[in-house]
Amino acid sequence: MPASGAVTRNTLRQQIADALRDEVLAGRLQPGQEFTVKQIAEQYGVSATPVREALVDLCAQGLLDSDQHRGFRVHQYSVDDYRRMVEARMLVVDGIFRRDAAMVPPRSVPTEPDLGVGVALVSVRRRGEAAARAARAGDLDVLIGYDIRYWRELARLVAANDYIAEFLHRLRVQAWVFSVPYLRSERDMNGWLWSGHVDLVDAITRGDAEGAVEVVRDYNTHSLEWAGYLEAQAR
């Protein structure tokens, strides 16, 4: 059984990692911005050890870069990086729905509904409703929080595979890290904020794999169009 000190340090490590991730997602830590372990430790009033461990964790997640001599800096993703994230997401999610469609039994064979999954989908739908409202209102801070939780919970349910769900979650966070600085500088960002969360979870609840695939593909097309728009703006 681990010592209480180790538990406390690990908890603090996670809290610091979560707080810094939120700073990046909120745009308060900008891509390319540099800082040291000492600066973060002083900011949060903690020792250097859990801070260093938290920063290493965020490096492993692709959110920070480590420089032996200069400390750490927020990773700067390119438009091409973002496009590859979307393409990776497309391949994985499309594969999940293809697998599920192949596993659907003939309509003549009755199946018992999974009440646990049904309850979980109701919870996901509520998060989706909140995310969609925030997207339509252009409230980026609220949208990011609900969107990340929505996709993480939905991926766990649909993929039924923690490795796939965590991979998709990592892509989701990285995509937001890339997107936030651009969205905050966009005069009319509402047109680029996707709000189809409820449509997707409703299709999944109905067992409509084709409908779910269509929603996801529309979303990915929307994301790739935004990448093209950003490239055009940079020319």
C-alpha positions in Angstrom: 0.0 0.0 0.0 1.5 3.4 -1.0 2.5 5.8 1.7 0.2 8.8 2.2 3.0 11.1 1.1 3.2 9.4 -2.3 -0.6 9.7 -2.6 -0.6 13.4 -1.8 2.3 14.0 -4.2 0.5 12.1 -7.0 -2.7 14.0 -6.3 -0.9 17.3 -6.4 0.9 16.3 -9.6 -2.5 15.7 -11.2 -4.0 18.9 -9.9 -1.1 20.9 -11.3 -1.3 19.1 -14.7 -5.0 19.8 -14.8 -4.6 23.5 -13.9 -1.9 24.0 -16.5 -4.0 22.2 -19.1 -6.9 24.6 -18.3 -4.5 27.6 -18.6 -3.5 26.4 -22.1 -7.1 25.7 -23.2 -8.2 29.1 -21.9 -5.5 30.8 -23.9 -3.8 32.2 -20.9 -0.7 30.2 -21.7 0.0 30.9 -25.4 1.7 28.6 -27.9 5.4 29.0 -27.7 5.3 30.6 -24.3 8.2 29.5 -22.0 8.4 28.9 -18.3 10.4 27.0 -15.8 9.6 24.5 -13.0 10.6 27.2 -10.5 8.1 29.7 -11.9 5.2 27.3 -11.8 6.2 26.1 -8.3 6.2 29.6 -7.0 2.9 30.4 -8.8 1.1 27.5 -7.1 3.1 27.6 -3.8 4.3 24.0 -4.0 7.6 22.2 -4.2 9.4 21.6 -7.5 9.0 17.8 -7.6 5.2 17.5 -8.3 5.5 20.4 -10.7 8.3 18.8 -12.7 6.3 15.5 -12.8 3.2 17.4 -14.0 5.1 19.1 -16.7 6.6 15.9 -17.9 3.1 14.4 -18.0 1.9 17.3 -20.2 4.9 16.8 -22.5 3.9 13.2 -22.9 0.4 14.3 -23.9 1.9 16.6 -26.6 0.8 19.9 -24.9 4.3 21.0 -23.8 7.8 20.8 -25.2 10.9 20.4 -22.9 14.1 22.2 -23.4 17.0 21.1 -21.1 18.4 24.6 -20.9 15.3 26.8 -21.2 12.7 24.8 -19.3 9.3 24.2 -20.9 7.1 25.8 -23.5 3.6 25.4 -24.8 3.6 23.3 -27.9 2.8 25.1 -31.1 0.7 23.1 -33.5 0.5 23.9 -37.2 -2.5 23.8 -39.4 -1.1 20.7 -41.0 -0.9 19.1 -37.5 -4.5 20.0 -37.0 -5.5 18.4 -40.3 -3.7 15.2 -39.4 -5.5 15.2 -36.0 -8.8 15.4 -37.8 -7.8 12.7 -40.3 -6.7 10.4 -37.5 -10.0 11.0 -35.7 -11.9 10.2 -38.9 -10.2 6.9 -39.4 -10.7 5.7 -35.8 -14.3 6.8 -35.4 -15.3 5.5 -38.9 -13.7 2.2 -37.9 -15.7 2.1 -34.7 -19.0 2.6 -36.5 -18.2 0.1 -39.2 -17.4 -2.4 -36.5 -20.6 -1.7 -34.7 -22.7 -1.9 -37.9 -21.2 -5.3 -38.6 -22.1 -6.5 -35.1 -25.8 -5.4 -35.3 -28.0 -8.6 -35.2 -30.8 -9.2 -37.7 -33.9 -7.2 -37.0 -35.8 -10.5 -36.5 -33.7 -11.3 -33.4 -34.9 -9.4 -30.4 -32.3 -7.9 -28.0 -32.7 -6.6 -24.5 -31.8 -2.9 -24.1 -28.7 -2.1 -22.0 -30.2 0.1 -19.3 -26.7 1.1 -18.1 -25.7 2.4 -21.5 -29.1 4.1 -21.8 -28.6 6.0 -18.6 -25.1 7.0 -19.6 -26.3 8.2 -23.0 -28.8 10.5 -21.2 -26.0 12.0 -19.2 -23.9 12.4 -22.4 -26.9 14.1 -24.1 -27.1 16.6 -21.3 -23.5 17.5 -21.8 -24.1 17.7 -25.5 -27.0 20.1 -25.0 -24.8 22.4 -22.9 -22.0 22.2 -25.4 -24.4 23.0 -28.3 -25.9 26.0 -26.5 -22.4 27.3 -25.7 -21.4 26.9 -29.4 -24.4 28.8 -30.6 -23.8 31.6 -28.1 -20.1 31.7 -28.9 -19.1 31.0 -25.3 -15.8 29.3 -26.0 -14.8 28.8 -22.3 -18.0 26.9 -21.5 -18.0 25.0 -24.8 -14.5 23.6 -24.4 -15.2 22.1 -20.9 -18.5 20.5 -22.0 -17.2 19.4 -25.4 -14.2 17.6 -24.0 -16.3 15.8 -21.4 -19.0 15.0 -23.9 -16.5 13.4 -26.4 -14.6 11.5 -23.7 -17.8 9.9 -22.2 -19.2 9.2 -25.6 -16.0 7.6 -26.8 -15.9 5.3 -23.8 -19.4 4.1 -24.5 -19.2 3.7 -28.2 -15.6 2.4 -28.5 -15.9 0.1 -25.4 -12.1 0.2 -25.4 -10.2 2.4 -23.0 -7.2 2.6 -25.3 -9.2 4.0 -28.2 -11.1 6.3 -25.9 -7.9 7.8 -24.4 -6.4 8.2 -27.8 -9.4 10.1 -29.0 -9.4 12.2 -25.8 -5.8 13.2 -26.4 -6.6 14.2 -30.0 -9.6 16.2 -28.7 -7.5 18.2 -26.2 -4.7 18.8 -28.8 -7.1 20.0 -31.3 -8.5 22.5 -28.9 -5.0 23.7 -27.9 -4.4 24.4 -31.6 -7.8 26.0 -32.1 -8.1 28.3 -29.1 -5.7 31.1 -30.2 -7.2 31.2 -33.7 -10.8 31.2 -32.5 -10.2 34.0 -29.9 -8.8 36.2 -32.7 -11.7 35.5 -35.1 -14.3 38.2 -35.3 -17.1 35.8 -36.1 -16.0 32.5 -34.5 -19.6 31.2 -34.1 -19.6 30.0 -37.7 -16.7 27.7 -36.9 -18.0 26.3 -33.6 -19.7 22.9 -34.2 -23.0 22.4 -32.4 -24.1 18.9 -33.6 -23.5 17.2 -30.3 -27.2 16.3 -29.7 -27.8 15.0 -33.3 -24.9 12.6 -32.8 -25.9 11.2 -29.4 -29.6 10.9 -30.6 -28.5 8.8 -33.6 -26.4 6.6 -31.4 -29.3 6.2 -28.9 -31.6 5.1 -31.8 -29.0 2.6 -32.9 -28.7 4.5 -36.2 -25.1 3.8 -37.2 -25.5 5.4 -40.6 -27.0 8.5 -39.2 -24.2 8.8 -36.6 -21.5 8.3 -39.3 -23.2 11.1 -41.3 -23.1 13.5 -38.4 -19.5 12.7 -37.7 -18.5 13.0 -41.3 -20.2 16.4 -41.6 -18.3 17.5 -38.5 -14.9 16.3 -39.9 -15.7 18.1 -43.2 -16.5 21.2 -41.2 -13.1 20.9 -39.3 -11.1 20.4 -42.6 -12.9 23.4 -44.1 -11.7 25.5 -41.2 -8.2 24.2 -41.6 -8.4 25.3 -45.3 -9.8 28.7 -44.2 -6.8 29.2 -41.8 -4.3 28.4 -44.5 -6.0 30.9 -46.9 -5.9 33.6 -44.2 -2.2 33.0 -43.7 -1.3 33.6 -47.4 
